[in-house]
Amino acid sequence: MLAEALRESLVVSVAGGLLSLDRTACFQLMLSRPIVSAPAAGYLLGDASAGIISGAVLELMFAGDLPVGRYVPMHETSVAVSLTAFVAAAVKMGEASANGAMTGFWAGPALLFFPVALLFSVPVSHACQRADTLARRYNERFFVSAENSLDDGGGAGLFRENLKGAGVFFSFTFAGLLITTLPLLLIFRLVFPYLAKGAPFAFAGSVALGTGAALFAVYTRWSLVIFLLSAMATGLCLMLLGGL
């Protein structure tokens, strides 16, 4: 149990640390968003389907919460990778139980655990949000040296200082993820048998909550039509493909 939880924690910590650099530290190609980071974590954990579904729902929830200026939002990347780890673990444990009666991510216990996984991910997000703030403060010390390198006409020095700053962001986020995800994964394995006895309707509630949050964040007079058409298209794809 400990070895498996440690492996999963290391995977999501490295993945989350690297992808979170895209939030503000460098690139900013939207790779840190849940719609990308959750499937990436799911693939690395061996359950891409859990990552795709988790990322889609989380992207709806965090559609309007962006790191603009000095505002440090809820750490959506850490939520995405950690929640995917919880859901993927739920699928594994569910498939290993009930004499194989479950059918992967769409089985009741895994669906039921999604909202609980979101609650488990909240302390992970708070830890990484705090780590992000500390990293920004720590990186202030590189500003003077970067400014001096510009005065000296040294582009290499400026590049080096930027790399240091990115390294600080990665290290702090990696530590925040590892410190929080590992014990929570161990707790999850203890409580999952009690959580797996209910119905899957809580997952539908999570989708409704995420849809409402996204609709509120990007509302225009065409938003409702766009969301309805998107829901119909998603349902059609699932019917044609037989589900994920």
Disulfide bonds with the S-S distance in Angstrom:
none
